[in-house]
């Protein structure tokens, strides 16, 4: 998909379910989370799940005229160490990953990870061969 196609797809999701769109509290980026956050008691009660079960959260993230898929996972549920990672998809666009030290994914931790990825300056760099830990090119994971 091209950036324009990803943005059109995101907008179609927004149009279909406008109440599902969140705004990043500090930067006002729009994103659509797929799973609930551990610090959303009303949603968790409606779904009959506990905060401790929120060990991952993914979202479509609209950023700088493109849309990126963003995944977070708690370290206890990951084979990778805590950190931020990026992988370029064969069909185009990057997927950003955050492995969190927290025991559950809160909205605050999720948005803090978005900010860290953006501030890294690597969010749109291409990593077509492997999942790459942001911050050091030596951190390429050839098994990804």
N, C-alpha and C positions, 0 to 999 in steps of 0.2 A: 504494500500500500504506500502511496505517496503521502506526504504531510497533509495535503489538501483533502485526500480521502479519509485520513485518520480524523481530521478536524470535523469533516462532514458526518462521519460515523458518531463521533462524540456528541455533536449537536443533535443528531437524531435521538440519542439516548436522553439528552437533556429535554428535548421536546416531548418525548414519551413519558418521562417521569421527572418533572422539574423539582419535586421535593427530595429527590435522591442526590441532588447536587450540593456539595459542601464547598465552602470557601476557606482556604488556608487562612488562619487567624492573623498571621503577620504579613503575608505577601498577597493575599486575596486571589491566589491561583484557584481555579475551579478544578474540582476532582469528584469522581463518582466512586465511592467505596463499594466493594463487593460484599465484604463481611463487616459485622459490627465491631466497634471498639470496646475495650474493657471498661471504659469510663462513660458508657452510655446506658445508665440503669433502666430507663424506660424501654429502650429497644431490647435490651437483654431480658427484661421481665416478659415482654410480649413474645419473645422467641423461646422463653423458658430455658435460658442458658446462663451460666455463671461467668463472671469476669475471667476466672482462671481458664476457661475454655477458649478464650480469645488469644490464641497463640500465633495467629497469622491474620494479616489484613492486606488486601490487594485493592488497587484502584486504577481507574483511567484518569490520567493527570494531564490536563491541558496546560501547556507551557510553551511560551514563545512561538506561537503560530504552528504548533504541532501537538500531538497527543502521545504520551508515553504510558506504557503499562508499568505500574510500580507495585512491587511485592515486598512485604515485610514478614519476617518470621522470627520467633523467639529462638535464641541460641539452643535451648533445650530440645527444640524440634528441628534442628538443622545439622547438617554434616559439615558446615563451614563455620569458621570463627566469626565473631562479632565484627562487623564492618559494613561498608557500602560497596556495592558491585554494580557493574554494567555489562550487558551483553547486547550485541547488535543482532537482530533477527534477520534470517535469510530473506524474508519478504519485505524487509525495510523497517527502519525505526529501531530505537533502543528499548530495552527492558531494564529498569532500574530495580535493584534489590537492596534491602536493608536487613541485616541480621542483627537483632537487638539483644542486649544483655538482660532486658527486663523479663519478668515471668509471664507477662501478658502484654498485648499491644494496645496501648491507649492512643487516643487521638493526638494527644500532646507529643508522645514519642514518635508517632507516625509523621506528624507535621515537622517535628525537629529533624527527622531523617530526610524529608523532602528538602528542607532548607540546606542541610549539610551537602546533599548531592548537588544541588544547584550551585552552592558557593564553591564547590570543588573546581568548577570550571571545566569538568569533564563530561557533563551530562549528555552532550551531543557528539562527543568523540566516537569514532567507530572502533568496535572490538568484535570483528566478525568471526574470529577463530575460537574464542573462549570467554567464559565469564571472567571479568577482570576486576580485581579489588582496586577501588579508586584510591589513589594516593601514591601508588608505586607500580611501575610497569613490571617489576619483578614478581608481582602477585598474580600473574595470569594463571588460571586454573585450567590446564590442558584437558582435564577430564570432564569439563562442563558440557 
